[in-house]
Amino acid sequence: MIEEQIATAKRHLPRGYSRELPRLAGGPSAGLPRVYDLALETISHGDGLVDAQRLSRFVAAYQTVTALKLGELWAIPIMLRLALIENLRRVGVRMAGARADRDLANVWADQMMEMAESDPKSLILVIADMARSSPPLGSAFVAELTRRLQGQSASLALALTWIEQQLAESHLTIDQLVQLEAQLQASHQVSISNSIGSLRLLSAIDWREFVEQMSAVEKILRDDPAGLHASMEFATRDSYRHATEQIARRSTSSESEVAAKAIELAQTRVDATDSRTAHVGFYLVDEGLSALESAVAVKRSALDSLHAFGRRYPLPIYLGTIAAITGALTAGLAARVYPRLTEPSEAASIALSALVILLLLLTTSQLAVSIVNWLVTLLVKPRSLPRMDYSEGIAPSARTLVAVPTLLTDISGVETLVEALEVRFLANRDVNLHFALLTDFPDADQESLPTDAPLLQLARDGISALNRTYGADQESPGDIFYLLHRPRRWNPQQRAWMGRERKRGKLEDLNALLRGNSGDAFSLIVGDTEPLLHVKYVITLDTDTQLPRDSARQLVGAMAHPLNWPQFDRPRFSAHADPAHADRPKRATPRHIVTTGYGILQPRIAVSLPETRRSPYARLYSGEPGLDPYTRTVSDVYQDAFDEGSFIGKGIYDVDAFESALADRFPDNRILSHDLLEGCYARAGL
């Protein structure tokens, strides 16, 4: 177990991390990290016993004098492990010394007892030899020798008399040392027991909660003028604290001073029309970061300036790098290929050269894109979007509908759709979360087919049965499950009866229904639509898309965070702009597209483990199966470089922003794949 604890400490305390910790300048722990000395003091006061409450009180008392940095708080579990191991070492060294003294006492006792039996008159010579060797008259030696000789022959009492005389010079007695040795052994046993128990306990303590409770920065950030900081999930709050730490490291201000300045900047924007600027996170991880850095006099290195330039002008850098690599590769290959081209005429030679260069450009451009994308994943650290904490339930203001656009094709297909909808509900039960099948019939040569009514009735019965089964469990009025079915419409260009604009039309009609303007778009609606009028977000899924446990709350939590709220045609924030015009769009003719925040959030999509076995194609393109795509932070080139990603039709969108950005935007019967275009106008994030 000790070896495991040492390996854990080495793994979680790399040299770079250790160097960043403040060190003591004087005292017995000079040169060691301050937090390590704190851990030693904690253990010494409890004789190796550590628990969450005792540790919290000790650290809180310490911080009344000097606040610990965030890195020091996170280092406490590592330092406690090292301090407990050091405590075990110290006790072990003392016990080893005592064991050596007892062994020496046994050696002299054996010699004296053997001499007392064989030649009692020569016993005095053995005692004289022991006296000349100056044995350690510590508690372990005296107690062990006394145990061996006491109660034996009268001649052996001479050795104990000599020891008594030696101890008298130090005003001690044999009985006192025997009692002291018993106390030391009991103390060592308790200390070792406490230390081993504490090492086991360290793995059970919730260090995330401990760091938040002890962090001076967290206490300041909770005064967020927008009142949102405490309502965010832990990972987002932690990213704010780490942002504060990074800024303080590059300035002369402490972490607490940086946090206080961020609060101060947010306080000055409480009455601004852009409510995001009143949130402290706007200055820690968003557009207001440069304003905060200027306020605390951050010293920017050349690398920091280069990174800031890249964040401000990502597209020219991205395309320019691709063009440069493409040009270099094409020129190099052309220089090797061109001398070998021989044609009978000059015109033929030019034509052939142009064809070769074109083929080289196609090849090298793909290679250049791959190289640049690879460099982006190496140089740009992926960031998770901030999220509200909806682990206990989605807020009523963020009521959400999970919609599955699909077709009613056959009986088994309908039964599968209803069953899959029930599974999604069971994995994501919430009072403010509803589920709907958004259905059409397949294309046909006539408006209705004999098989239509039975399929629709089967779907209707399935949704009604789900509402009867689970409706009584809900705390809020209204239905959980819905069936929204559209009739076929005649499409003269396709020369078929079909659902209008297929999936895009379904979502358009759904958005109209959610805002009370559906008209005759739906021929059948199962479920009370009154709660749907208050839906703010829609999670749209394909028929075969799963919704992992509680992932709906995470998606809604991300959409509901103020820094992710969609903003139309908004210019970049400037801390030095005239307050009267700071929130005014600069474009004379607004494009009416989302430029800040996100109208759509696209979770990372992964293929489930069973699906990878369906075909060689699935195995080839499925990536890493079995991973949770809704919670795992991964690198995506477009999101990392441009702060927006590509929408592929599965995700969550803000109903009002989505409809506002796309209303009357696309002509009918012109667009086959609409997802990417929708993401461009409504701005998709990953």
Helices and strands as residue ranges (DSSP letters): H 2-12, H 15-20, H 34-46, H 52-63, H 70-118, G 120-122, H 123-132, H 139-149, G 154-156, H 157-168, H 174-202, H 207-214, H 216-221, G 229-231, H 234-249, H 255-267, G 275-278, H 281-284, H 289-295, H 302-312, H 314-337, G 338-340, H 346-379, G 396-398, E 400-407, H 411-427, E 433-440, H 452-470, G 471-473, E 481-485, E 489-491, E 496-498, H 502-514, E 524-526, G 531-534, E 537-540, H 551-559, G 562-564, E 567-568, E 594-596, E 600-601, G 610-613, H 616-621, H 637-642, E 651-654, H 655-662, H 675-682, E 684-685
